[in-house]
Amino acid sequence: MAMDVWIFRGACKDSTVKQSSSHVDNQDSAISCDAGYIMELGNGRKLVQFGLKQSELVPPGFSGGAFKYLDGHYALVLDTVYPQRVIAGKTTEQIYRETMKTTMPTEGYCFFNDANFSKLTQISCIAKAESEDTNISYNLTFEISDITVKRYNEGSNNK
């Protein structure tokens, strides 16, 4: 089984995460990124992950089960958010374990300006995650400057 990965270079523009809880007043933080990835996994899940090279912090990622058209826009319906997290000094296994612990159910969408990912110029993700005492909202816009597509075959290196 093959997995396609679209790799984008670009930049987050006017992107924020807002957090409020019973313990903390509203906090707004800018989201920085210079890379984006769209993956269609073998299990049918779709993942939109953002990255920041040379950083100890991984920007948020989003996933869902289906791409669809909403009001004329191609979108991924989100059900999970992977919050920003620190990766400095951690093994791949530690990063994976911590990612799974911090994953939150979410409602939202990632919108794409074209259904053909090889022609994208922008990705916008809007999501809201709530827990018992915390509300987090994401508003991320990624402007694309370059695109690479890779196909990974199960049990082998990339093509």
Summary of the structure (lengths in Angstrom):
residues: 159
radius of gyration: 15.6
end to end distance: 12.6
largest distance: 49.5
contacts: 463
relative contact order: 0.26
helix: 9%
strand: 62%
